[in-house]
Amino acid sequence: MRKLKLYSAASLDNKIARKDGAIDWLPDPNAGEGYGYQNFLATVDTLLMGYKTYEVCVGFGEWP
């Protein structure tokens, strides 16, 4: 059986984005400390995300 891991960034009030959809409170993974995100991604073989998250990620340009 495969392991399932969840990686989610959330604020202390358990929100992922602001009401207007902004994620400006998240640290920029390309500017300094990535908080282990690259190491975590190296262990992932499948990525599942919602449509709204996908739309935001497409707007970032090249996938990190």
C-alpha positions in Angstrom: 0.0 0.0 0.0 1.3 3.5 -0.9 1.7 6.3 1.6 -0.4 9.4 1.3 1.2 12.6 2.4 -0.5 16.0 2.7 1.4 19.3 2.4 -0.7 22.3 2.9 0.1 25.9 3.8 -2.6 27.5 6.0 -2.8 30.5 8.2 -3.5 30.1 12.0 -7.2 30.6 11.2 -7.0 27.6 8.8 -7.3 29.6 5.6 -5.3 29.0 2.5 -6.1 32.2 0.7 -7.5 35.6 1.6 -11.2 36.2 0.7 -10.1 37.9 -2.5 -8.0 34.8 -3.4 -4.7 36.5 -2.7 -1.9 34.3 -1.3 0.6 37.2 -0.7 1.0 36.0 2.9 2.8 32.9 1.8 6.6 33.0 1.6 8.1 33.2 -1.9 9.8 29.8 -2.5 12.2 31.4 -4.9 13.4 34.1 -2.4 15.3 32.4 0.4 14.1 29.7 2.7 11.7 27.2 1.0 10.7 25.6 4.3 11.5 22.1 3.0 9.2 22.4 0.0 11.8 21.3 -2.6 12.8 18.4 -0.4 9.2 17.4 0.0 8.5 17.6 -3.8 11.5 15.4 -4.5 9.6 12.6 -2.7 6.3 13.1 -4.6 5.3 11.1 -7.7 1.7 12.3 -8.0 0.3 15.8 -7.3 -3.4 16.4 -6.8 -4.8 20.0 -6.6 -8.1 21.7 -7.1 -9.1 23.7 -10.1 -8.7 27.1 -8.5 -5.2 26.1 -7.2 -4.3 24.9 -10.7 -5.4 28.2 -12.2 -3.3 30.2 -9.7 -0.2 27.9 -10.4 -0.5 28.3 -14.1 -0.3 32.0 -13.7 3.1 31.6 -12.0 4.8 30.6 -15.3 7.3 27.8 -15.1 6.6 25.2 -12.4 9.1 25.5 -9.6 
